[in-house]
């Protein structure tokens, strides 16, 4: 196989409000943490174990503004994008790394009664248009599948 693929699909809950950063050329970036949970039963102790993984989500321009408007801490959202690692030098001269999910598509999954009028968005480099719901989303949180 000669090609490569960098694709991430997550369903999780916002850990904080969307933080916006605006640039001079009318572009903007929104950032927020997303928590995903893994729950399983330990075979030897029959104990239910739950692990939370945190992901740094980055969304741009119109999609970022929509996220800021409709998403609040605790909301459930489907995120699709790619992994990107950034490298920078901190104030002490140390090289630092940050791994982020560059969001290209998202769908709000919070109950419609709580989120009236919240659209589904596809944010690609060529277009900012509404997209359809993901094809298969498992709603049962007691299920052992990660999606």
N, C-alpha and C positions, 0 to 999 in steps of 0.2 A: 504494500500500500504506500503510495508516494505522497498522498495528501495528508494534511493534519486537520484537527478540529479542536476548537476552543469554545465550548458551549456549556453554559450552566443553567439549570432550571431549579428554582427554589420556591417552596411555599412556606411562609413563616409569618411571624408577628413583628411589627415594628417595635424596637426597643426604645425609641425616642422620637421626637418630632423631626420633620425634615428640616435640615439646616441649609439655607440658601446662600450662595455667593454669586454676586453679580459682577460682570466685567464691563469695561467701557464700550465695547462694540455690541452691546445689547444681548450678549450671550450670558447664560447663567448655568450654574451647577448646583444640584441638590444632593445632599449626602444624608444617609440615615443607617443605623444599625438594624439588621434583621436577624431574629432568633429562629433557628430551626431545632426541633427536638427529636431525639431518637429514644424510643422506649423499648425495652426488651426484658425478658424474664431470665434470670440466672438459673441455669439448669440444675446446679448443685444445691443452691439455697432456696430455690423457688421464689426468690425476691425480685420484685419489679424494679428495674434500674432505668433511670431517665438521665440522658445527657443533653445539654444544650450547646449548640455551636453558634457562634456569632459571626455574621458576615457584614462587611462594610459595603454598602450599596451606593453607587454613583449614577445619577441620572442627569441628563442635560436638557437645557433650553425649555421649549414648551412643555415637554413631558415632566421636567422638574417643577415647573410652575403648577401643573395639574396635581402632582404628588403633594406639593406644599398645601394646596387648597383643600384636597379631599382626605389625605391620610393623617391620622393622629396616632399617638403612641398606643400600642396594643392591637391595632387593626391588622387583619390577615390579608396578605397579598401574595400573588403569584409573580415571580420575577424571572425573566429570561435574559441572559446576557453572556458576557465572556469574562474570564479571569485576567486581571492586569496587575502586575507587581510594579510599584513605583519605588525608586531609590532616591534618597536625598541625604544631605549632610545637615545634622542638627547644629544647635548653637555651640556645642562643645567640640565640634569637628568630627563627630562620630558618624559613620555611614549608617543610615536607617532604611528599613524596607517596610512597605505597607502593601498588603494584598487586598485588592478591591474587586467587586463585581461591577463591570461597566454594563448597566442595564440598557437593553435594546427593546424589550417588550415587557409590559406588566398588565396585570388584571387585578382589580380590587375584589377581594373575596369576602369582605365584611358584609353582614346581613344588609340587604337592600333597604330595610326599614331604617337602619342606622345611617346609610349612605345614599340618600335619595339623589338621583341625577349624576352619580359618579360614573364617568365613562371608562371604557377599556381603551388602552393606548398602545400603539406600536411606534417606537421611537427608533427609526433607522436613520442612517446618514442621508438618505435620499428623500424621506417622507416622514411626516408626522400626521398619521391618520388613525382612525379607530380600527381596532382589530377585533376578531371574534374571540370568544372564550377559548381557553385551552381545550384540546380534544377530550382529555380524560383527567379529571381531578377527583381524587378519593376524599370524600368528606368525613369518613369515619375515623376519628382520632384515636380510637382504641385499636385500630388495625396496626400490625407490625410493619407494614410497608412504609418506606420513607416518603412516599408521595401519596 
